[in-house]
């Protein structure tokens, strides 16, 4: 029986590898449904030595009855350590005041050396008496400093129609356990309006740089599977969305890696 279960698990893992990791996790809380996807590149990693990687995350929120999305009060991203994690030592730093109230090209001109990611967010705006309006924004992610000078990732979102520029600091801290990096952002009503809601998002995080004569990577992980195994399963990320009215929804993204 144990041998049969092991074979079945191996077949499941290899099937996931064969599909290019086109998997999605789905969670539901009341009438709110969240689906998330994630992948890491490269897929083949050393067993014990962290190497540079890129992470792509995407997701969507919807309601089962077609009602407006609830207001989001906070977002927490937990990223896997995997023997490595997130490294900002020696990486240029962007100050929040330099990119506040700027267009995307202006933000790049001011803080391009600190860029660590990019993507898109489709936000839903609720206007009384009208159907919800979807605002398409382009996002840039910079290594920076948040309130009080603490290390943070600065998410710069810019839309042309209507013209909107918002900077959301994600406070960064390191943690023990499966997730070595925790990124937490509050979405205050006074800065983002009464109902900031995310309908869809897509984001890639990746950056290589030099520090004191050595090449470094913003993100680095290994594939820490037991000896004699060449394929393993690990928790890539966890996303928790906390709602303004209380409660929330969370999903963990589990993926595979192969030892090279």
N, C-alpha and C positions, 0 to 999 in steps of 0.2 A: 504494500500500500504506500509506504514512504517513497519507494523508488518511483511508483507511478505518479505520485504527486510532484516529485522533483522533475520528472520528464514533462509533465503538464506545465509546470511553472516555466521551464526552459523554453517550451514551445510558445508560451504566451509572451515571454520577453523577446524572443526572436521575431515573433509576428509584429510586435510593436516596433522593433528596429526596422523591419521590412517596410512598414508603412511610412517611414520618414518621420515618426513621432507626431503624426497628424492626429493627436488625441486631444480631447477637450474634457475638462472637469465641469460638472454642473451641480449647483446647489440651489435650494429653494427655501425661502422663509416667508410664510404667508403667501401673498400674491406676487412677491418679488423673486425673480429668477435670475441667477448669475451663471454665466459660462465663461471659463477661462482656458487659455492654451499657453503653453510655454515650450521652448526648446533651447538647447545649448549647442554651440558649435566651437570646436570640433566635437564629434561624438566619441572618438577614441582618445583616452586620457591615460597618463601613467597611473600606476597603482598607488604610489606613495608621494610623488612629487607634483605639487600644483603647477599648472601651466596656464598661459593666457587663454581666455575664452570670451565669447560674446553670448549674451542672453537676450532672447526675444520673448516678450510677454504681450499677450493680447486678451481682450475680453469684451463682454457685453452685458448690459443689464436691461431687463424688460419686465413688464407686469403682465400677469396672465389675463387680466380683464381690460387691458389697453388704457388704464388710467395713467396719470402723470407719475413719473418716477419720484420717489421720496427724496427729501433733502438729505445730502450726505454731510455729516459733521466731521468725519475723520477717515483717513485711509492709512492702513498699515501694510507695508510690504516686508516680508521676511525672506531673505535669500539664503540659500544653502551655503554652509562653510566648505564642506567636502575636503578638508585638509588645507584649505586656502582661505578664500573669502575676498573681501573688498579691501583694496590698498590705495590710499590717497597720499602717502608720504612722498613728497617731492613733486606732486602734481600741482600745477598752477591753480590759484584760488580766485573765484569770482565773488565780488561783493554784491550783495543784493541791491544796493542803491544804484549800481551801475547799469542794471538791466530793468529796473522798475519803470513802467510806462514807456517801453520801447517796442519797436517793431522787431521781428525776428532777425532781419539783416543787421539792425542796429545792435541787438544783443550779441550777435556773432562778432561784430566788429569790436565790441567792448570786452568780450570774455571768450573769444574763440579758443585760446590755449587751454581753457579749463573745461571744454566740452567733453562729456562722457556718454551722451546718448541723444536720441532723437525719436520722433514718432508723431502720432496724431491723437487727438481726443475729439470726439463728437459729444458736445454737451447739450443737455436739454434745458431750455429756458421756458418758464411758465409765465404767460402773460394773461391776466384776467380777461375772460370773455373771448379768448382766442385759443386755437389748437396749440399744443406745445411746439415751440420753435427749436429746431436742431441747429446748433452753431458748430461749424467745422473749424477746428484750431490746429495749427502746427505747433509741436512742442520741441523744445531744446532742453537738455538736461546738463547742468554745469556743476562741477565740484565747487563748493562755496562755503560760506559761513552764514549761519542763521542768527537768530536772536541771541544776544550775549556772546557772540563770537564762536559758538559751538559749531563743529563740523556738520555740514548739511549738504544735501543735493538740492539744487535750485531748479525747479521745473518752471520754465518760461513758456507760457501758452499765448499764442497770438492768432487772432482771426481778423480777416479783412472786411467781412460783411456779417454783422455789423463790426466796426473796428473795436477790438477788445484786446487788452494786454494785461495779463495776470502773471504774477510770480508766486509759486507755492513752495515754501521751504519744507523739505523732508528731513527732519532731525535724524541723525545717524548715530547709532550706538552698536557696540559689539556685544554678543551674547554667547553663552555656552549652549551646547545641545545641537540638534539637527540643523538649526538655522543660526549661522554665525553673524549675520548682519540684520539689523532691524531698522527700517525706515518708516517714520511716523509723521504724518502731516495733518494739521487741523485746518478745516475749511470754515473760517468764521463768517457768520452771516453778514457782519458789517462791511467786509471787504469783497465778498463774492455775491452779494444779493441774497434775497430770501430763500431761493431754491436752487442752489448749485447741484446739478445732477449730471452724472456721467452716463451716457448711453452706450458708447463704445470707446475703446482705446487700443492703441498698438504702440509698443515702445521697444527699442533696441538699446541695450547698454553694452558699450565696448570702448576701450581706450588703451593704447600702449604709449609709453613715454619713457624718457631717460632721466635717471637721477644718480648723480655722483658717478657717472661713467658706466652705469649698468642699465640694461633694459628692464622695464617693469611693466606690469599690467594692472589696470584698474580692477579687473576681475580675474581670479585664478582659482581653479579647483583641480582635484584629482578624482580618480575613480576608486575609492577605498573599499574594494570588495575583498572577501577572505581569500587566502591562498587556494590555489587549484581551480578558482573560478575566474572566468574571463569576462563575464557579463554580470552587471549588477543593477539594482534598482535604488534610486535615491530621491529624496525630497528636494526638488529644484527650488520651489518657492511656495510661500503661503500668502494669500491676500485676504485681508479682513476689511470690510466696509462697515463703518458705524453710522447709524442713521440719526438724524436730528431729533426725531421723536422718541428715541430709545431703541434698543435692540440693534441688530445688524445681521450681516451674512458673511461667511468665510468659506474659502475653498483652498485646498492644498493641491499643488501640482506635483505629481510624482512621475519621474522619467527614468530612462535607462542610460547606462554608460557602458563602454567596452574598454577593457584594458589593452593598451597597445604595447 
